[in-house]
Amino acid sequence: MEILRLKTGLIEENCYLIYNKDNLLIVDPGAESEKIIQQIQQLQRKPAAILLTHTHWDHIGAVDALREQYQIPLYVSPLESDWLQDPVKNLSGLGRHDDIPDIIVKPADHLFELKDYTLGDMTFTVVATPGHSIGSVSFIFDDFVVSGDALFRGSIGRTDLPTGNSEQLLDSIRTQLFTLPQQMPVYPGHGDATTIEREKNTNPFFTKN
């Protein structure tokens, strides 16, 4: 199984294409649907589903274009499913970026449970990692974890947005991510990949006295 990062949109959100020899999963298609489609065509894999770590605007902007292109289902946390249709809740409608229109996405096809899934012959576990937003989840595969905006290289997600909570986020990371194997790669929603070991040992949010 392989993972490919595509930077999308104004604030370079990370969309990931996770694929095996036949199939492909799309994680957090934030913007630039044509760019994502072009990369999928180059990989020559069949898309099986779209997975969202959370539903802030910069992670959902290309969802409907990809659903229409490939006729595939969308999975999202039940705690944020209604944010897809609400530009205030998904933050696109707050006027923070003049170039961002109100984003309204059609309802999700499936609501995540905190369990193992197998989609496109790829198995992963959905774990709750709230704190950046109430419905944030991470996806744990055998060889890596996709952390959304929970854990970054050298930092953590913002907690000053609606439903954010700094103590909850730190607890989520400690209990759900830092318990993973030390060498496991972490693929965040923005910025470069890291490892569990690196963040446990050097992330200033966890090394403070």
Secondary structure, 3 states (H helix, E strand, C coil): CEEEEEEECCCCEEEEEEECCCEEEEECCCCCHHHHHHHHHHHCCEEEEEECCCCCHHHCCCHHHHHHHHCCCEEECCCCHHHHHCCCCCCHHHCCCCCCCCCCCCCCCEECCCCEEEECCEEEEEEECCCCCCCCEEEECCCCEEEECCEECCEECCCCCCCCCHHHHHHHHHHHHCCCCCCCEEEECECCCEEHHHHHHHCHHHHCC
